[in-house]
Amino acid sequence: MGENEQKVSLIPLGGLGEIGKNMLAIRYGNNILVVDAGLIFPEDEMLGVDIVIPDITYLLEHKSLVRGIVLTHGHEDHIGALPYVLRELNVPIYGSRLTLGLLEGKLKEFQLDGSAKLNQVRPRDVVKMGPFKVEFIRVNHSIADALAVAVQVPVGTILYTGDFKFDQTPVDGEMADFARLTQLGDAGVLVLLSDSTNVERPGYTLSERVVGRTFEDLFRQAKGRILVASFASHVPRVQQVINTAYRYGRKVAVTGRSMQNVVSIAADLGYLVIPPGTLIELEEINSLPKDEVVILTTGSQGEPMSALSRIAMSDHRQVGILPGDTVVISATPIPGNEKTVARTVDQLFRLGADVIHEAISGVHVSGHGSQEELKLMLGMVRPKFFVPVHGEYRMLVKHARLAQEMGIPESNVFVIENGQVLEFTRTKASLAGRVTAGRVMVDGLGVGDVGNIVLRDRKQLAQDGILIVVITLNRESGAIVAGPDIVSRGFVYVRESEPLLEEARSKVIQIMEKYEKQRVNDWSNIKAGVRDCLGKFLYEKTRRRPMIIPIIMEV
């Protein structure tokens, strides 16, 4: 074997220093394996952006080396970027049955369902892709069919946990595969990459069944209708709502596009068991007594266009809040969404509903392991090297400290960022430069055409508005023939600010006369002059900086 062959490189393209857009490239010789391809939702300052996906420049530069993509589970932050990635990279994809079912639904929307090479795997299956031997291991998470991935190359074994918790009483009865994780640990794991989401929480994450018990109490006590908002992909949670409704003689109607999609896919694939006659159409809820109705909806994060938000704003075609309704928000706000959730809750109370949403109410448990579970994973796997992933930077640092407490030497623990290359031989690890990594913004049908400059302009337009100055000049003499006309949007209300705009007009005339005297006919110079002079004048008068666009026409 040459020097080159005895190294394996880990290249995170997303998911480090952030929660979302998870993507990891593993390179061995002239072969690359990709784990997950997720999206992240835009931050507040990304005005108008729909979603953000990883920058896959590195993979496109090495297109011929990519052997395949393996998926850990079906959440958006792990599969959401695939419709965009598969346009550029047509490689085989491996995932569990539910993961591929959800992915197929996404690909249909993008008209890509015919071309994708999807391969279904089950826990403990081993797939060979070039020099990579990939084994899939069952873990628990807030979606069925979640898998950890063990990748064997001649240098050693790389174990990527995916999102996980250890639930001893899972709703579907499928426990995490402790035995296989321990066997891998015994055989020797070169590097462990582990989920850091809940590293700040001491103890253990509660079992999903706790939520079932809370639902029992709620359904027993509620006199009117019950609305439950949850993540659409949380199939075990949806199952518990259906089970409890069935036990208390209630029918279930579903609203919200993603919830309808997931319920039908999960039911078709056998992940949701729905007792006959329990599921009804939304139109039927009005013909039933109030204490026989459950409405399952999206919008647990207060998203503006989601079903729950529309219900709260009395804007939903089929569902309105009736006094005496109980609304259960069965999710914790993702950091950044607290305000929108609070607004939705307020609005629901205003309409006369009783809303149960506090963390202490037991209507939600996390799908990620807390400190003791993270330690358990480290203890079973006992890796030589450790890389915390899937978390904001402070979480990665805390997870690194946890690993050191568990006896992994500090020199063998690496807190890295997206795009950094970490290279391993059998005995040592080192940072080996960087590759292109970052955010690609998707706005409507445009992928990557909105960058920092467009966002800066949008921000300026949103904060200070726009002023358009239209001037018509004589081509021969350079004298003003018509104008200057000033059009203002989002800057000042024209009728009340007529004197200000009049003064602005005379400023433009002065500067144009100056250019006419100097015989300047370089348009870009004239436009820059108008922009500067007007910008200074308006800032002095209003302390605002609108975007100024001069338009010059010749006749």
N, C-alpha and C positions, 0 to 999 in steps of 0.2 A: 504493500500500500504506500502511495506517495504521501508526502507531508500533508498535502491538501485534504486527503480523504479522511484523515484522523481528527477532523474538527467538525463540530456541529454548531451552527449559529442560531440564536433566537433573536427575531426582529419583531418587536411589537409595533404594529401600525395603528393601534387604537386601544383604548381601554385603560391606559395608565395615566394617572393624574386627572382622571375623569371617571364618571360612571356612565358607561354607554359606549357605542361604536367599537365594540370589542373586535380585535383582529390581530392574529399572531401568525407570523411566517417563521417556519422552521427550515433552515437550509443545511443540507448535507451534500458536499461535493457539488455536482451540477443538478441538484434536485431541490425543489421547494415544495413544502406541504403547508397549506393554509388552514388555520383553525378559526372558525367563525368569521362572520362579516356583518357587523351590526351597525345600527344608526344611533344617533343621539338627537334629542329634540333641541331646537335653537334656544339660546339664551335671550333675555329680554332685549339686549342691544342689537341682536341680529334681526333688524326690522324687515318683516315680510318674508323671511326665510322659512321654508316649510320643514325641512329636515337637514341634518348634517351627517355626512358619511366619511369614512376614512379616505385619505389620499392613497391611491394604489399605484402611484408612479413606479415604485420599486418593482411591483409584480409585473407591470406592463413592460418595463425595461428588460425583464427576464422571463417574458411570456413562455418561451419554449421549455423553461425549467419547471414550470408549475405542474405538479403531478395530480393535484386534487384539492378539494376543500372538504374538511370534516366539520360537522356541526354538533355542538354540545346540547342545545335545546332550542325550542321554538319561540323565544322572546325576541321582540323587535331589536333589542340592543345586541343580539347575536346573529339574527338572520336578515334584518331589515335592509341592509345595503346590497343584498344579493341581486335583486333585479337590475341594479346599476352595474355591479361587478360583472355579471354574466353577459352583459352586452359586449364587454371587452375581452372576457376570458372565458372561453367555453371549455370547462374542465369538469371531470366527474365530481359529483357531490355525494357525500355519505352522511346519513342522519337517521334518527329513529323514526318510527312510523308517524307519530303525531307531528314531529318537527317537519317532516317532508310534506305531510298533509297541509300544514299551515303555509309552508313555502309554496306549494303548488297553487294555493289560493292567491298568493301574492303575484306569482309569475303569470297567472291567467290575466290578472288586471293589467299587466304590462305586455300582454300578448307574447310571452316568452315560453309558454308552457310546452310548446312542441319541441324546442331545441335543447332543453336542459337534460343532462344525463344524471338522473337521480337514482341513488342506490340505497336501499333500505338496510339498516343494520339492527341487531338486537344486542342487549347486554352480553358481554363476554365473547362477542364475535371478534375475529381478528382479520384485518384486511391488509393485503400487501400493495403498496404503491411505490414502485421503484425500490429504493433501499429502505423505505419506511415500513415498519410492521406496526400497524395501528390497532390497538385493542380498546374496546368501548366498555366502560364500567358504570353500573347503575349508581346514581346518587339521588337524594331527595331535593326537590326545589318546589317553587310555587307553580309549577307546570308539570304535567305528567311527562314521562320519558326523558328525564334529564340524564345526561351522561358525562362522566369524566373521560378523558382520552389519554391513554398511555402510548407514547410513540417510541418504538425501539429502533435505534440505529447502531451500527457497530461500536460507536463510542460509548453508548449507554442508553438508559431509559429516561425519557422526559415525561413527566406526568403533569397534565393540565387539568385542574379540578373542574373547570367550568363553574357555574353558580351552584352552590350546594349548601345544604344543612343536613344534619343527621336526625331524621324523624323516626322515633322508635315505634310510633303508631300512625303510619301514614294512612290517608283516607283510602287509597287504592290497595293497601296491604303490601306494597312493593318496597321493602326496606333497601337502604343503601347496601352495597356489596362490601361489607367490612372484611370478609374473608379474603377477597381478591386483592383489596388494597393492602392488607397485611402481607399477603404472599409476595406482592410486588416489592414491598419494603424489605422483606427477607432476602429477596433475590438481588436487591440493590437498585436504588433509584438515583440517577446522576443529578437531576434537577427537578424540583417541584415548583410549579407556578400555581398559586392558590388565591381564591376569592377573598378580597379584603373588605367587602362592603360593611359588615357588622363588627369589625375588629374593635370598635369603640364601646361595644356592649359587653359587659361582664356576663358570666354564666352561660346558660344554654338558651337557644331560641325555642319557644313553646311549640308543641306539636300542632299541626293543622287541625287535629280533632278538637282542640280547645274551642275553636271557632264554632264547630258543630254544636257543642254544648251551649254556647252563648245563644246561637240561633234557636235552639230548643226553647230556652226561657223566653226569648223575644216572641216567638211564634205562638207560644202558649198564652202570653199576656195581651198581645195586640188585638184590639177590638176591630180596627178598620183594615184598610189595605196595607200591604207592606211593600216598599220599594227597596231593592238591594242594589247598590252601585258597587261594582268591582272591576278589576282589570279583566278584559274579555278573555285573555289567555289563561286566566287562573282556573283551569278546568276542575281541580279538586274542590275549589271554593264553590263553583257553579254546581257541582255534584251535591255538595252539602245543602245548598239552598233548595235544590230539587227534592232531595231526600226528606228534608224537614217539612217542606210544603206538602209533600205526599202524606207524611204521617199526620199532619194536622188538617187534612182534607182541603188543602188549597190548590188552585190551579196556577200555573206559571206562564206568564207572557213575557216575550223578550223584545226589548227595543234598543236601538243603537246598532249601526251597521256592523262594527267589528264583533260585537257580542253575537249578533245573528249568524255571522260567518263562522265564528269559532264553535258555537253550539251545534251548527249543522255538520261541520267537519268532524268534531269530536264525537258526535252521536253516530255518524256514518262509520267511523273507524272503531267504534266500540269503547271509547274512553269515557263517554258519558252514558250512564244507564238511566234512561228516562221511563218511569212506569207508564204503561199505556193510559192515554187520556189526561195526563198531567199537563202536557204542553198545549197551550191554546194560542190562537191568533190574538193580536193586540185589540182588534175590533170587538172581541167577545167580552172584554173585561167589564163593559158597562152593563151587560145583561146578567151579571152574577152578583150575589150579595157581597158587600165590601169585605166581610171576614173570610171570603173564600178566594181572595185574589193576592197573588204575588207578582210584582213586576221586576224583572231582572234587567238592569240597564248599565250602559257605559257612563263614564263621566266622573269617576271617583277622584280625578285630579282637578276637577273644576274647569276642564278644557272648554273654551267658549262655544264651540259648535257641537259639543257632545249632547247626547240625549238628556242627561240629568240637568245640564245647564239650561237647555231649552225648556225643560219641564219647570225649572225654578223661575224662569223668566216668563212663564205662561205663553210660551212660543212653540209648544209641541203640538203637532196636528191632532194626536189621538189621546194624549195623557195630560191631565191637569191635576194639580194638587187639590185634594179635598180635605177640609178640616178633619183631624182624627187619623190621617195617614201617618204611618211610621216610615221614616226613611233611614236606611242603614247604609252608612258609607264604609264599606268593608275594604279599606286600604289606608295606608299612611301617606300623607302628602309627600311627594318627591321633593327634595330641597329646591326651593324656588317657586313651588306651586302653592305654598301655604296661603297666600293672599287670595288666589282665585277660589281655593276650596272654602276659605272663610266667607267669602262673598256669597258663594252658592248656599252655604249652610244658613247664613243670615236670611237670605231670600226665602228659603224653604220654611224657616220659622215664621217669617212674615205672612206666609200663605196659610199658616195654621197647622203645619206638619210638626211631628215630633221627630227630631233628628238625632241619631245615635252615631257619633263619629269619633269620640275621644279615644286615645290610645288605650286608656285603662278599661274601656268598656268590653274588651275581649272580642270585638268583631273583626279583628285582623291580627294575624301573626306574620312575621317576616318569612321570606323564603331563603334567607341567608343565615349561615351559622354564626353564632356569637363566639366570644373568646374561647370557651371550653371546647367547642366543636372544632375551631381552627387548630387548637392544641392537639386534639384527638387525631386530626388529619396528619399533622406533623409527626405525632408519635407513632402512628401506624406506618407511615411511608418512610420516615427517617432518611430524608434525602441528604446527599453530599452537599449540594448547593440549593439555595432557596431564592426565589424571585416572587415577591408579592405582586399580584395583578388585580385588575377590576376594582379600582378605588381611586378616590381623590388623593392628592399627594400625602396629606397628613395620615391617611389610612394606611398607605403603603409603608410609611415610616413606622407606624405603630405595629403593623404586622411583622415588619423586619425585627423590631425589638422583641416581640413575642417569640419569634423563632430563635433569637439569641438566648432568651431565658430558657428555652427548651434544649439548649446545648449545641446549637449550630454555631460554629465560630463566626465572628463578625466578618472576617475576610471572605467567608463563603456566602454571605447574604448580599444581594444586589437590589438596591432601589433604583430603577431606571425609568426613562421617559420614552414616550413614543418616538420611534425612529432610531433609538440607540441600538447598536448591534452588540450582543453579548456572545462571546465565543467560548466554547468548552472543548477541552480535550478530556481524556479519562480522569486526569488528576488536577487540572487547573482551569480557572475561568478568568477571562479578561474582557474589558470593553474594547471593541474594535471599530471605532468610528461611528458614523451616522449614515442613515439613508433618508431620502425625502419622506416625510410623514407630516400629516396635518389634517386640516378640515377642508372638505369640499362641500360647499353649500348648494342645496337643491332648492330652487324656487320655481314652482310651476313645472314646466317641462325643461327648464334650463338647469344643466348640471355643471356647476363650477363657473358659470358666467357671472355670478355675483361674488365679488371679492371685497377686500377691505375698502377699495376706493368707492365702489358702489354703495357700501354700507355707510361710509363717511358722508356721502352725498345725501343718502336717505335720512341720516341723522340730522344733517343741517336743514334739509327741507322740512323735517318734522318739527324742528325746534324754532326755526326762524323764517321759514317760508321762502318764496321766490319772487323775483322782480324781473320782468322782461322789458327791455328797452328796444323799441323798433324805430329805426331811422332810415329815411330814403334820401340818397345823395345824387347829385348830378354827376354823371361819369366824367364830364369834361372839367368842370370847375371845382368839383368837390364840395359845392354849397349844399345846404340842407334844402330839400325840395318838400318833404313832408315829415311830420313828427317833430321832436321825438315823442312817441306814444309810450306810456308806461302802463304795463299790466301787472297787477300785484295779486298773488294768491298765498294765503296763509301768513302774510306779513303784516299788513294793516288793512282795516276796512276802508275801502276807497272813499266812500261818501264822507266819512268823518275826518279823513286825513287829506282832503283835497289840498290844503295849503302846503303840507309837507311834500306832496307829489309835484305840485307846481314848482316849488323851490328846486326839487330834484331835476325837473325838466330844464330849468334855466341853467343849472350846473352843467347838464349834458350839452346844452347849446354853447355855453362858454368854451368847453373843452373842444367841441367840434370846430368852432371858429378858429381856435388856436391851431388845430391841425391843418385847417384849410389855408391859413396864412403861411404855415411852414411847408405847404405843398406835400404833406405826408399822405401817401395813398397805400400804405401797407396795412391791410385790414386787421391783422392780428395785433399790431401795435396800437391801433385806434381802439380796438375792443378792450385791450388790457388797460389802456388809459381810462376809458369810460368806467370799467369795472373798479379800478383803484379809487378814482375820484369819488364815484358814487358810494362805494363801500365806506370810505372814510366819513363822508358827509352823513350817511344814514346811521353809522355807529355813533357819531357825535350827538345826533338828534334823538336816537331811540335806544341806544345801547344794545342793538340787535345786529346780527350779521346775516341778512337774507342772501340766498344764492342769486347772483346778478348775471343775467344772460343778455348781452347786447346782440341785436340782429341788425345787420347793415345791408341795405339793398341799393342797387345802382339803377338809374334810368338814363 
